């Protein structure tokens, strides 16, 4: 059944009462935007605020301490995926999304308002660590809840297209953080950034988060969850043991999640997050040019994502995933080895890489949701994916840079190709799920 473009739809494709489509998509995606905005803002501004929280032997030691706190967020993501996935499967998708949004926004505001070491001593670092723990917990949960929500609320025939909205919002968060970083550096200067202006992007993140709360609180709960809750009568009484048993019963889907996520996580963190820093650090691309190149390439990435969603809705998920896998099996070596000191060449390389990456990450929320039953859908997505991101995603840019310093870029390219081939094998052995009923 076709659904009017202005009306959200449930998992079966029937129209439901609620906010307009754009508001629904924005409400679901704003948490992802804030997650990646926060991720990028912390990395961009850490050199400026590190000395405000850590007083050690030199600026480098302080920066390393700040980056160590940054890593804490990755450690907490699997825990967040488990906790908020359980909440989403027990209390509802909207409840979990709203709660994770509160944690993310509060963490940003806490960092933006935190007193410095000069004011309260060691407690300044404790506050920073606490804020990052809260954000890491929320980030893991955001994936579990929002991926599930958008897949269940979308019309069945356009689920792939709707799912691309999440990575559009993710990329928007990265772009916004990059633009604020470049603009603040140009307009305010390094002295102001080190003294006080580093707080501005965190305060903006907090305000964006609390503004997004209104949108999320007014979103409808998905019919798939409500029907499961009413028919089974067990969702709200399900405990952690029930969740673990439910996940164990879907071990094949969990294994597929791992097989798919290994490569896509490394590829995403390499090309969408780490490519410009790698080019600036190891290839001599000018800093400003490298940052703006990343912004421009990610904008192109955003624009092309819906194409893959539409193709997956028409031809199936597996052909689109296969396109992504074959492309990176062939292109990983030349794309990495072609990076030099040219920002123009970097832009072209990033656009090619991100275009084919979109064939996976764009429809990933839809496919992952289609692998699991309603009772453990959010947990099934959140737990394995957050674990893979924590272990493989955050390490990818650093591993690439370290290998490059030793003249071993080819080892990293080989690493990506092996992971991509694992993903391709997983695709071949997995079922086609396009149009699957999520109720």
N, C-alpha and C positions, 0 to 999 in steps of 0.2 A: 504493500500500500504506500502510495506517495504521501509525503508529509509536507505541509506548507512551509515555505522557507522561513517564516517568522515564528514558527512554533517548535519548541523542543519535542523530542520523541523519546519513547521508552525503548527498552531493549528489543521489543518485538516489532518496532516500527510504527506503532500507533501513536497518534498525537496525544500529548498530555498538557494539562493546564500548567502554566508557569511563566517565567520570564522569557523574553524573546531569545532567539538563537544566539545572537552576538553577546548578549548579557550572560547567557548560560556558559558559553565558551570562555568568555573573559573571566567569569567567576571561578570556573574550574582551573583555568590556566594561570591565574595571577600568583598562586603559590609557587608554581614552577619558575615564573619570572623572578619572583623575589628570591627564591633559592639561588638562582644563578647570578642575579644581581649581587647578592651578598657574597657569594663565592668570589666573584671577580673583584668587587670593591675591596675585600680584605686583602687579596693578593696585590692589587694595584697600590693600595695605600699603606701596606705594611712597612715599607721603608721609611715612611714619614712618621708613623705613630709608634714604632717599635721602641725607641728610646724613651717614650713617655711612660712605658710600663715596665721596661727591663733596664736596669742600670748595671751594666757589666763593663768589661774591658773593651770598649770600642763599639762603634755602630754596627759592625758586622755581627758581633756576638748577640747584640740586642735583636737584630733582624732574624737571626737563626732561632732565637727564642720565640719570636712572634710567629715564625713559620711552623715551629713545632706545635704551637697552640692551634694554628690553622689545621694541622694534621689531625688534631683531636676530633674535628668535625667528621672526618672520614671514619674514624674508629667507631663513632656513635651511630653511624648510618645503619648498619645491620640491626642494631638494637632498636632503632626507630622503626625500621621496616617491620620487625616482628611485633613491637608494641602497638603501633598505629594500624598495622594490617589487622591485628586481632581486634582492635577497637572498631575498625571499619566493618569487619565481618560480624561483630557482635552488636554494636550500637548504631551502625549506619555509616554510609560513605560521607554524607554531609557533616556528621558529627566529627569524624576523624579529620576531615579537611579543615574544618573550622578550628579545631584544637591545635593542629599543627601550625596553622597560620598565626595563631596567638603566640605560640612559642617562638616562631621565626621573627615576628615583629618585635616581640619583647627583647629578644637577643640583640637585634640591631639597635634598638633604643638604648639598651644597657651599655653597649660598646660606645655609642655616641655620647652618652652622658657620664661615662665612667670617670672617676677622679684619677689623677695620674700618680705615679710613684712619688713624685715630689710632695704630693698632698697626703697620701695615706700609706706610703711605703709598699711593703710586699703585698698588701691587700689589693693593690691595683691589678697585679698580675692574676690574683685569685679571681677577681671579678671578670677579667677577660676570659680566663679558662672556663668559668661557669657559663658565661654567655655563649661560648663556642660549643660547650657540651649541649646546651639547650638547642642551639641551632642545628647541630649535627643530628640530634634526636629527631627534630622536626623535619629535617631534610629527608631522612630515610622514610618517615611516615608519609610525607607529601607524595612521593612516587606511588606508594601502595594505594593511597586513597584516590588521588586525582586520575591515575591511569584507569582504575576500576570505574570511577564515576563517569568519565567521558565515554568509555566504551559501552556502559549500560544505558546511558541516557540517549545515545546517538541512534538515529534510524538505522535499522539493520543493513539496508542497502547502501548507506553512506558512512558506515562506521570507520572505514579507513580514512576517508576524507576528514571526518571530524577529529580523529585522533591526531592528525598532523597539527591541529591547533595548539597542542601541548608543547611541541618543540618549536613552534613559532613563538610562543610565549617564553620558553627557555632562552631562545636566541635573542629575543627582545631584551631580556634581563641582562644578558652579556653585553649587548650593544649599548644599552643605557649606561651601564657601569663604565665601559670603555670611553664613551663620550664624556661622561662627567669627569673621569680621570684626566683625559686630555685637556678638557676645557678648564678645569681647576688649575692644572699645572701652568697653562698658558696665561690665565687671567690673574691668578693670585700669587704665583711665584712659590719657590721652594720654602722660603722662610715662613710664610704664612701657613703653608701646608703642615710644616713640622710643628708649628706653635698651636694652631687651633683649627685650621680649615679642614684637617683630615676628618673631623667629626661630622661635617656636613653630609657626606654620602650615607653614613650610617643612620643619621636622623631622617634623611629622605627615605631610606629603606624601611624604617620603623613606621613612618607615616603612611607609606604605600601599603604596608601590611595591614594596618588597622583600617585603612580605607577599603581594602579588599574584604575585610571581615563582613561588611554590610552586604556585599554581593554574595558571599558564600552563605550567609545566614538565611538569605531569601531564596536560595536555590531549592528546587524540589528534590526530595529523596528519590532514588531510582526505583522504578517499579519492580525490577528484578530482586532487589533486597527486600522491599516491602512484601512481595509475594512469598518469598522464602521465609521471612519472619512470621507471616501469618499462617502459611500452610504447615511449615515444620514445627513452629512454636518453640524452637530451640535456640535461635540466634542469640537472644539476649541472655540466655542461661549458659551458653557455651563457655567453658573455661579454657585455660591454657592447655590442659591435657587433651581436650576435645580438638583444639586447633592442631596440636602436634599429630594426633591420629589422623585428622583430615588431610594434613600435608603428606603424611606417609602414604596415604591411600592414593595420592596423586604424584608419586615419585617419578613417573615417566615425564610428566609435565615439568617438574622441577629440574630434571636432568636436561630437558630441552631448553629451559630458561638459561641454565648455565652455559650450554653449548652455543646458544645464540649470543649471549651477553659478553662472553670473553672478548671476542673480536670487536664487536661494536663499541664497547667501552673504551678499549685501547685506541681504536681508530678515532672515536669522537674526541677524546682528550688530547690526542696528537694534533688533529687538524682544526678542530673548532676552538680549542683552548690554548694549546701549547705551540702551535706553528709559528706565530709571530715572535714569541719570546725566544724560540730556538733560532730563528733567522737573525734576530737582533743580537743575540749573545754569541753565536758561533759563526755567523756568515757576514756580519758587518752591515746589515740593513739598518739605516738610521732609525733611531727610536721612534720619533714622531711618525715617520712614514710607515714603519712597521705596525704601529698601533692603528692608524687610520686604514691601513690595508686590511687588517683583521676586521675592523668595523664594516668596511665595504663588502668583503667576502661573506661575512655573516648575514648581511642584508640580502645579498643574492640568494643565500641558502634559505632564508625565510620565505622568499618569493617562490622558490621552486618546490618547496615541500608539498603543497597541495596537489601538485602533478602526480606524485607517487601515490598519494592517498586515493586519487581518482582511478589510477591504473590498477591498484590493488582491489578496489571495489568492482572493477569490471572484469579483470583477468585472474584475480586470486592473489593471496599473500605470497605463496611460494615462488611464482615467477619473478616477482619484484625482489624478494630476498635473494634469489639466485643471481639476478642482475647485479646487485650490490656485491655479492661474494666474488663473482667472476671479475668484476671491475677491479677490486682491490687485490685480488690474487695476481692480476696482470700489472697493475699500476703502482703498487706500493714501492717497489725499487726505484723506478724512474722518477716518481714524484719527489721522493726524499732526496735523491742524488742531484736533481735539477735545481734545488734551492741554492741561490748564491746571494750576492749583495744587492740585487735588484728588487725593489719593492714592487715593480710592475710584474716581474716574473712571479714573485711570491703571490700576488693577487690571482694571477691566472691559475697557478698550481692549487691554491686554496679553493678556488671556485670549482675546479674539476673534482677535487677530493670531496668537498662538501656536497656537491651535486649528487654524486653516487652514494655518499653516506646517507643522504636523505631517503634513499630507497629502503633503508632499514629503519632508522630511528623515527621517520615520519609515521610509519604504520605500526611501530612496535607496541604502543599502548593497546591498539585494537587486537593484535595477534596474541599478545600475552594474556589479555583478558579472556580471549576465546579458548585458551588452553585449560581453564579451570572452572569448576562448578561454583555457583553463587556462594556457597557456605564458606569457602576458603579462597575466593578469588583475590581479594586484596592482599591477604597474607602470602599467597602463592606468588604474587608479583613482587611484593615488597621485600621478602626475606632473601631470596637468591640474588635478585638484582642489586640490592644494597650491598650485599657481601662482595659481589664481583666488582662493583664500583669502588668499594673501599680498598680492595686488594690490588686490582689491576688499573683502575682509572686514574687515581691520584698519583700513581708512580710513573705513568707513561711519559709525561713531559720531562721528568727528572732523569729517567732511564735513557731517553733519547739524547738528552744533553750530555750525560756522562759518557755514553758510548761514542758520541761524536767527538768529544775531547780526546778520545783514544783512537780516533780514526776508524771506528767500528759502526758507522751508520748502517752498513749493510746487515749487521747482526740484528739491529732493531727492525729493519725492513723484513728480514726473514722471520723474526718473531711475529710480526703482524700477519704475514702470509700464512704461517702455520695456524694461527688462531682463526683467520678467515676461512681456511680450509676445514677446520673443525666446525665452524658455523655452516659451511656449505653442506657438509655431511649431515649435520643436524637437520638442515632444511630438507634434504632428500628423504630422511627417515621420519619426518614429521608429517602429520596430516594437513590437508588443506582445510582451513576453517572459515573461509569467506562466507558470510551469511548465516553463521551458526547462531542459534537461538540462545541468548544468555540468561533467559528467565528460569 
